[in-house]
Amino acid sequence: MKYFIGNWKMFGIPKSINILNKINSFSSRDKNRNRYRVIITPPYTLLESFSKNFKNKRIIIGSQNCYQKDKFSSNTAAISSYMIKKTGAKYTLIGHSDNRLEGDTDTILKDKVKLALENNLKVVFCIGENKLQKKKKQTFSVLKKQLKKVLEKKLNKNNIIVAYEPIWSIGTGKIPNQKDLSKTVYFIKHILKNIFKKKSPEVLYGGSVDENNVKMFKQIKEIDGFLIGGASKSSKKFIDIIKNYYR
Ligand code: PEP
């Protein structure tokens, strides 16, 4: 199963549902539809209405983040996994570099992952090195630390997917070369196999994926799908990514 996950970030109002209606109708007719899953993470404000609208349809709704405390607490503007689950959303991203930059430490992320899983959300855990770390050839050590500090054997491994998103690639149009990316995804899978004792952990790639470069990514068999930011705000681009992937 491949994943095409659209991360809308701070984008979307109620009428933006039109974008998803187009993706949904494409995907319901697509001959390849049983080979992939479409997940969209709109802002919190749209989780409930979108989840209701796409219940039992081709698009699964997820959240972009969740809070590190459970159920209800006195934290202004915070949204817990419990609250997200009650909107009907099925997934949550955790550890996106935007949120790491805003203060999400490994300790906070560990709480978020634990609570999301306890509330029966599937977790897309994001990791990735920055430009300087890449330059200093620290990519593997950074990724290993990000994984080992947060993920552990006792977690429900079947509900965790990892998204490798090099920070220098997000929103920049720059993408890793095929050889480096292939090695990195292989490395991440190796670490995950060690943590979870799981045969085939799922690892996605995210960072400037578009309808043109998706063919290159397809060559890398280890990649189980994509986390797509900018291009997910256009139904045409998002659909073309799926089409070109299977062409
Ligand atoms: C992202 O923010 O998760 C992302 C992958 O963005 P983009 O596709 O725009 O690089």
Boltz pocket constraint, residues with backbone or C-beta under 6 A from the ligand:
constraints:
  - pocket:
      binder: B
      contacts: [[A, 7], [A, 165], [A, 169], [A, 170], [A, 171], [A, 172], [A, 206], [A, 207], [A, 208], [A, 209], [A, 227], [A, 228], [A, 229], [A, 230], [A, 231]]
      max_distance: 6.0
